[in-house]
Amino acid sequence: MTQRLHLVFGGELTDPARNVFKNVDDLHIVGIFPNYAAAYDAWKNEAQRTVDNAHMRYFIAHLHKLRDEQAETSPTEELG
């Protein structure tokens, strides 16, 4: 079975109308979750916690979509 990992992260934006972080060194990594439902719950919790700051945004990144399972693996991917 393929794992469908999701990363939840957020931070302060330079402008609420753009997805550009003010300082990437200050990103809040909430965690990596085994499914979308768990990631959504974590995202919603952080988004609601920071609702009073219009510049704060949290995102869900679909880590499983960053890999092309049909592509041949590189030598580094084949290491242990």
ZADO-472674 format. One record per residue: residue number from 1; residue in three letters; x, y, z of N, C-alpha, C, O in turn. Coordinates in Angstrom, 2 decimals. Layout:
{NUM "ala" {X Y Z} {X Y Z} {X Y Z} {X Y Z}};
...
// end
This chain:
{1 "met" {0.84 -1.18 0.00} {0.00 0.00 0.00} {0.89 1.25 0.00} {1.88 1.31 0.73}};
{2 "thr" {0.55 2.22 -0.80} {1.29 3.47 -0.89} {0.92 4.39 0.26} {-0.26 4.58 0.56}};
{3 "gln" {1.93 4.96 0.90} {1.66 5.96 1.94} {1.39 7.29 1.27} {2.01 7.63 0.27}};
{4 "arg" {0.47 8.05 1.83} {0.14 9.37 1.32} {0.42 10.38 2.43} {-0.49 10.82 3.14}};
{5 "leu" {1.70 10.73 2.57} {2.13 11.62 3.64} {1.80 13.08 3.33} {1.85 13.50 2.17}};
{6 "his" {1.48 13.83 4.38} {1.13 15.24 4.26} {1.90 16.05 5.30} {1.97 15.66 6.47}};
{7 "leu" {2.48 17.16 4.87} {3.21 18.06 5.75} {2.35 19.29 6.02} {1.82 19.90 5.10}};
{8 "val" {2.22 19.65 7.30} {1.50 20.86 7.69} {2.53 21.85 8.22} {3.30 21.55 9.13}};
{9 "phe" {2.51 23.05 7.63} {3.47 24.08 8.03} {2.85 25.45 7.82} {1.85 25.59 7.10}};
{10 "gly" {3.44 26.45 8.43} {2.94 27.80 8.26} {3.91 28.83 8.75} {4.97 28.52 9.29}};
{11 "gly" {3.53 30.08 8.55} {4.37 31.18 8.99} {3.75 32.50 8.62} {2.65 32.57 8.08}};
{12 "glu" {4.48 33.55 8.94} {3.99 34.90 8.68} {4.32 35.31 7.24} {5.45 35.14 6.78}};
{13 "leu" {3.32 35.84 6.54} {3.49 36.27 5.16} {3.87 37.75 5.10} {3.56 38.51 6.02}};
{14 "thr" {4.53 38.14 4.02} {4.87 39.56 3.83} {3.63 40.38 3.53} {3.55 41.56 3.87}};
{15 "asp" {2.66 39.73 2.87} {1.42 40.40 2.46} {0.32 39.33 2.45} {0.51 38.27 1.85}};
{16 "pro" {-0.80 39.58 3.10} {-1.86 38.55 3.16} {-2.40 38.13 1.78} {-3.02 37.07 1.66}};
{17 "ala" {-2.16 38.93 0.76} {-2.65 38.61 -0.58} {-1.67 37.74 -1.38} {-1.99 37.31 -2.48}};
{18 "arg" {-0.47 37.49 -0.81} {0.54 36.71 -1.53} {1.07 35.60 -0.61} {1.11 35.76 0.61}};
{19 "asn" {1.48 34.51 -1.20} {2.04 33.40 -0.43} {3.57 33.49 -0.40} {4.26 32.59 -0.87}};
{20 "val" {4.08 34.59 0.17} {5.51 34.80 0.32} {5.79 34.98 1.81} {5.26 35.90 2.44}};
{21 "phe" {6.61 34.10 2.37} {6.89 34.15 3.80} {7.84 35.29 4.14} {8.78 35.58 3.40}};
{22 "lys" {7.57 35.93 5.26} {8.39 37.03 5.74} {9.79 36.54 6.09} {10.78 37.19 5.75}};
{23 "asn" {9.88 35.40 6.76} {11.17 34.84 7.15} {11.05 33.32 7.17} {10.43 32.76 8.07}};
{24 "val" {11.65 32.66 6.20} {11.53 31.20 6.12} {12.22 30.49 7.28} {11.92 29.33 7.57}};
{25 "asp" {13.15 31.18 7.96} {13.79 30.59 9.13} {12.82 30.45 10.30} {13.08 29.69 11.24}};
{26 "asp" {11.73 31.18 10.26} {10.73 31.16 11.34} {9.51 30.31 11.00} {8.50 30.40 11.70}};
{27 "leu" {9.57 29.49 9.95} {8.43 28.64 9.61} {8.11 27.69 10.77} {9.01 27.16 11.42}};
{28 "his" {6.84 27.50 10.99} {6.37 26.57 12.02} {6.02 25.25 11.33} {5.05 25.17 10.57}};
{29 "ile" {6.81 24.22 11.59} {6.53 22.89 11.06} {5.65 22.18 12.08} {6.11 21.81 13.16}};
{30 "val" {4.40 22.00 11.73} {3.45 21.35 12.64} {3.73 19.86 12.69} {3.74 19.26 13.76}};
{31 "gly" {3.95 19.25 11.52} {4.27 17.84 11.50} {3.95 17.18 10.18} {3.41 17.80 9.26}};
{32 "ile" {4.29 15.90 10.09} {3.98 15.07 8.94} {2.92 14.08 9.37} {3.04 13.45 10.42}};
{33 "phe" {1.89 13.93 8.55} {0.73 13.13 8.92} {0.48 12.03 7.89} {0.77 12.20 6.71}};
{34 "pro" {-0.05 10.89 8.34} {-0.19 9.72 7.47} {-1.36 9.77 6.49} {-1.46 8.94 5.59}};
{35 "asn" {-2.25 10.75 6.67} {-3.39 10.87 5.76} {-3.91 12.30 5.77} {-3.56 13.10 6.64}};
{36 "tyr" {-4.74 12.62 4.79} {-5.23 13.99 4.65} {-6.11 14.40 5.82} {-6.05 15.55 6.25}};
{37 "ala" {-6.91 13.51 6.33} {-7.82 13.85 7.43} {-7.04 14.31 8.66} {-7.41 15.31 9.28}};
{38 "ala" {-5.99 13.60 9.02} {-5.17 14.00 10.17} {-4.46 15.32 9.90} {-4.35 16.16 10.79}};
{39 "ala" {-3.97 15.49 8.68} {-3.30 16.75 8.30} {-4.29 17.91 8.34} {-3.95 18.99 8.81}};
{40 "tyr" {-5.49 17.68 7.86} {-6.51 18.73 7.86} {-6.85 19.15 9.29} {-6.99 20.34 9.57}};
{41 "asp" {-6.98 18.19 10.18} {-7.28 18.52 11.58} {-6.16 19.36 12.20} {-6.44 20.32 12.92}};
{42 "ala" {-4.91 19.01 11.92} {-3.78 19.78 12.44} {-3.75 21.18 11.81} {-3.53 22.17 12.51}};
{43 "trp" {-3.97 21.25 10.51} {-4.02 22.55 9.81} {-5.10 23.44 10.41} {-4.86 24.61 10.70}};
{44 "lys" {-6.30 22.88 10.58} {-7.43 23.65 11.09} {-7.14 24.16 12.50} {-7.47 25.30 12.82}};
{45 "asn" {-6.54 23.34 13.34} {-6.20 23.73 14.70} {-5.24 24.92 14.69} {-5.45 25.89 15.42}};
{46 "glu" {-4.19 24.86 13.87} {-3.21 25.96 13.81} {-3.82 27.20 13.18} {-3.56 28.31 13.64}};
{47 "ala" {-4.61 27.03 12.14} {-5.26 28.18 11.49} {-6.20 28.89 12.46} {-6.23 30.12 12.49}};
{48 "gln" {-6.95 28.15 13.22} {-7.86 28.76 14.19} {-7.10 29.41 15.34} {-7.54 30.43 15.87}};
{49 "arg" {-5.98 28.83 15.73} {-5.17 29.38 16.82} {-4.59 30.74 16.44} {-4.39 31.58 17.31}};
{50 "thr" {-4.32 30.95 15.16} {-3.68 32.20 14.70} {-4.64 33.09 13.90} {-4.20 33.95 13.15}};
{51 "val" {-5.92 32.89 14.07} {-6.92 33.60 13.27} {-6.86 35.12 13.43} {-7.26 35.85 12.52}};
{52 "asp" {-6.38 35.61 14.56} {-6.32 37.06 14.79} {-5.17 37.73 14.05} {-5.12 38.96 13.99}};
{53 "asn" {-4.24 36.97 13.49} {-3.12 37.53 12.75} {-3.35 37.29 11.26} {-3.17 36.17 10.78}};
{54 "ala" {-3.73 38.33 10.53} {-4.06 38.19 9.11} {-2.86 37.78 8.26} {-3.03 37.31 7.14}};
{55 "his" {-1.65 37.95 8.79} {-0.46 37.61 8.03} {-0.02 36.15 8.22} {0.86 35.68 7.51}};
{56 "met" {-0.61 35.45 9.17} {-0.25 34.05 9.41} {-1.06 33.13 8.51} {-2.28 33.28 8.38}};
{57 "arg" {-0.38 32.19 7.88} {-1.05 31.20 7.04} {-0.43 29.83 7.28} {0.78 29.70 7.50}};
{58 "tyr" {-1.27 28.84 7.24} {-0.83 27.44 7.34} {-1.25 26.72 6.07} {-2.27 27.03 5.47}};
{59 "phe" {-0.44 25.74 5.68} {-0.63 25.02 4.44} {-0.50 23.52 4.67} {0.14 23.07 5.62}};
{60 "ile" {-1.11 22.76 3.77} {-0.94 21.31 3.73} {-0.21 20.99 2.42} {-0.70 21.30 1.33}};
{61 "ala" {0.96 20.38 2.55} {1.72 19.96 1.37} {1.55 18.45 1.21} {1.74 17.69 2.16}};
{62 "his" {1.19 18.04 0.03} {0.98 16.63 -0.26} {2.33 16.02 -0.65} {2.71 16.03 -1.83}};
{63 "leu" {3.05 15.50 0.34} {4.40 14.98 0.09} {4.41 13.84 -0.92} {5.36 13.70 -1.69}};
{64 "his" {3.36 13.04 -0.93} {3.31 11.91 -1.85} {3.24 12.38 -3.31} {3.58 11.60 -4.20}};
{65 "lys" {2.83 13.61 -3.56} {2.76 14.12 -4.93} {4.10 14.66 -5.41} {4.24 14.97 -6.59}};
{66 "leu" {5.07 14.77 -4.53} {6.38 15.27 -4.92} {7.24 14.19 -5.57} {8.26 14.49 -6.18}};
{67 "arg" {6.82 12.97 -5.45} {7.55 11.84 -6.04} {6.80 11.32 -7.25} {5.58 11.21 -7.24}};
{68 "asp" {7.54 10.99 -8.26} {6.96 10.35 -9.43} {7.27 8.86 -9.33} {8.39 8.44 -9.61}};
{69 "glu" {6.30 8.09 -8.93} {6.51 6.66 -8.71} {6.86 5.91 -10.00} {7.39 4.81 -9.93}};
{70 "gln" {6.57 6.49 -11.16} {6.87 5.83 -12.43} {8.30 6.09 -12.89} {8.81 5.37 -13.75}};
{71 "ala" {8.95 7.12 -12.33} {10.31 7.47 -12.76} {11.33 6.53 -12.14} {11.15 6.03 -11.02}};
{72 "glu" {12.40 6.29 -12.88} {13.48 5.45 -12.37} {14.13 6.18 -11.19} {14.33 7.39 -11.23}};
{73 "thr" {14.46 5.43 -10.16} {15.04 6.05 -8.95} {16.50 6.40 -9.19} {17.20 5.78 -9.99}};
{74 "ser" {16.92 7.43 -8.48} {18.34 7.81 -8.52} {19.11 6.91 -7.56} {18.50 6.27 -6.70}};
{75 "pro" {20.44 6.84 -7.70} {21.24 6.00 -6.80} {21.04 6.37 -5.31} {21.08 5.49 -4.46}};
{76 "thr" {20.84 7.64 -5.00} {20.66 8.03 -3.61} {19.34 7.54 -3.05} {19.25 7.25 -1.85}};
{77 "glu" {18.32 7.43 -3.87} {17.03 6.93 -3.40} {17.09 5.45 -3.10} {16.28 4.94 -2.33}};
{78 "glu" {18.04 4.75 -3.69} {18.15 3.31 -3.50} {18.94 2.95 -2.24} {18.99 1.78 -1.86}};
{79 "leu" {19.54 3.92 -1.58} {20.26 3.65 -0.35} {19.27 3.33 0.76} {18.19 3.92 0.82}};
{80 "gly" {19.61 2.40 1.61} {18.89 1.93 2.74} {17.69 2.59 3.16} {17.07 2.18 4.14}};
// end
